[in-house]
């Protein structure tokens, strides 16, 4: 009877270790996936900022190029580009 109890106890301990190993593997896989998602979000944020800056510059350029004086537009464009480079 004691031997059967010891075998059952050992089997339960083995099962717990196996379950812990499986859970650890699942946790590591989820952590890796989460890191990938965070990286993708960061890249998309950078792209969105660049796109917004580009759109702002484009609007500014179009607005200045439609001014009556080409010299004024060119001067304003140079100013906008200079300001963007400072930022």
GICOR-V610769 format. One record per helix or strand. SS is the DSSP state (H for helix, E for strand). FROM is the first residue (numbers start at 1). LEN is the number of residues. If there is no record, write none. Layout:
BEGIN
SS_FROM_LEN, SS_FROM_LEN
END
This chain:
BEGIN
H_2_64, H_70_17
END
